[in-house]
Amino acid sequence: MSTEIYYFSGTGNSLVVARDLAEKLSGTLIPVAAVMDRERIRTEAPVVGLVFPVYDFKPPRIIRRFIRKLDDPGLKYLFAVCTYGITPGGAMQYLAEELRECGGSLAGGFVVRMPHNGIGSVVLAGTHHEEMFSRWKQQRDVICAYVQARKQGTVETRNPLVSFLRSGLFLKLVPVLVPLFAQVMLKGWESLAFHAGETCNGCGICQRICPVDNIAMKNNRPSWLDHCELCFACIQWCPQEAIRTGSVTIGMQRYHHPDVKITDMIRRGKNRGAE
């Protein structure tokens, strides 16, 4: 019984999870971005897994578009794993509802904590990373046993406010959130637009690594288009640390999963084929 693992990843956290699952389940690893230009996504695999990061307590928009394009979801055993840095919130419940609306059902939804790599990571960087990676290996075995047994019914979720407060991260993030809100109030949301600072050398890595082809090089400088997924790949993988979103990312420690190389990320994007 063949298995396909579709994944979306900006900094490699979800790629590592998807890669580990594909290896353990003898499945095929496929980047979501590589199939999104199709009118319909058709697969003969009876088992389909989705792996993605959590953005704003929900699956990324590209994952939701993938579900709406997937043919015959009701005939598949569908499971999902999301990675999160602070709280997964109700991402799996949201995904389950999206699948129901498209005629499918979520057999299992699992949440995996990985290092936070978005806004605020400057105060959270380097904390318990090895512990998270080790815990994932244990979760991997549990999830794979669940899938191999074709179990149903597990949909993991967290109350975003409660888990956020209990984690103690709220107090750590206050020094980041206050300037962020002040910037938005004074300068508007446009002030958070992506841009390249003076250290940009025009290498073009940001353009090559963007999974949805949202960056164009103009006059040897990156220019962002209108379909960004907010994966932060451009920020995190820029070798010059030149890319910012407003002032809140100045001084932010860049991160990518230590087991992922930039070549792994570049060849998994749109129209570049599966690994």
NORJO-V963963 format. One record per run of one state. SS is the DSSP state (alpha for helix, beta for strand, coil for the rest). FROM is the first residue (numbers start at 1). LEN is the number of residues. If there is no record, write none. Layout:
# NORJO-V963963
ss=<SS,SS>
from=<FROM,FROM>
len=<LEN,LEN>
This chain:
# NORJO-V963963
ss=<coil,beta,coil,alpha,coil,beta,alpha,coil,beta,coil,beta,coil,beta,coil,alpha,beta,coil,alpha,coil,beta,coil,alpha,coil,beta,coil,alpha,coil,alpha,coil,beta,coil,alpha,coil,alpha,coil,alpha,coil,beta,coil,alpha,coil,beta,coil,beta,coil,alpha,coil,beta,coil,alpha,coil>
from=<1,3,8,13,25,28,32,35,41,42,47,56,58,60,61,70,71,73,76,77,85,91,102,106,114,121,125,129,149,154,156,160,168,169,188,189,193,194,197,205,210,215,219,221,225,233,238,243,246,262,267>
len=<2,5,5,12,3,4,3,6,1,5,9,2,2,1,9,1,2,3,1,8,6,11,4,8,7,4,4,20,5,2,4,8,1,19,1,4,1,3,8,5,5,4,2,4,8,5,5,3,16,5,9>
